[in-house]
Amino acid sequence: MPYAAPRHCSRHHRLFTGTRCPDCERESKVRAEERRPSATERGYNHDWRKARAQFLEVHPTCCKCGAPATVVDHVVAHKGDRALFWERTNWQPLCRPCHQTKTNRSDGGGFGGRTRR
């Protein structure tokens, strides 16, 4: 099966294959990251680090695969809701690979990704 013909990026004046010019994609991610509040502004401060450490001490294994847990995941994304952020029944211990898999499935790969419908 033949490959699709290269397309022209009118912004960077180059040919590319795929859905978006790699330079445009990179710039888009940089702009999105610049708009993103800092981790502290999103609530991941000293109090969170302390609560996270306590939670992982009580729940040391990933609830998906049984590996050592390194991440406290919000089962339902809090999206800025402070009450939901601190609701411990909404927390689950995950290892980094399981957390990344969940993030990729739930919101298209993390911040700036496309949400699945």
Secondary structure as GFF3:
##gff-version 3
##sequence-region A 1 117
A	DSSP	beta_strand	7	9	.	.	.	ID=ss1
A	DSSP	beta_strand	14	16	.	.	.	ID=ss2
A	DSSP	alpha_helix	22	35	.	.	.	ID=ss3
A	DSSP	alpha_helix	46	58	.	.	.	ID=ss4
A	DSSP	beta_strand	71	74	.	.	.	ID=ss5
A	DSSP	alpha_helix	82	86	.	.	.	ID=ss6
A	DSSP	three_ten_helix	88	90	.	.	.	ID=ss7
A	DSSP	beta_strand	91	94	.	.	.	ID=ss8
A	DSSP	alpha_helix	96	107	.	.	.	ID=ss9
###
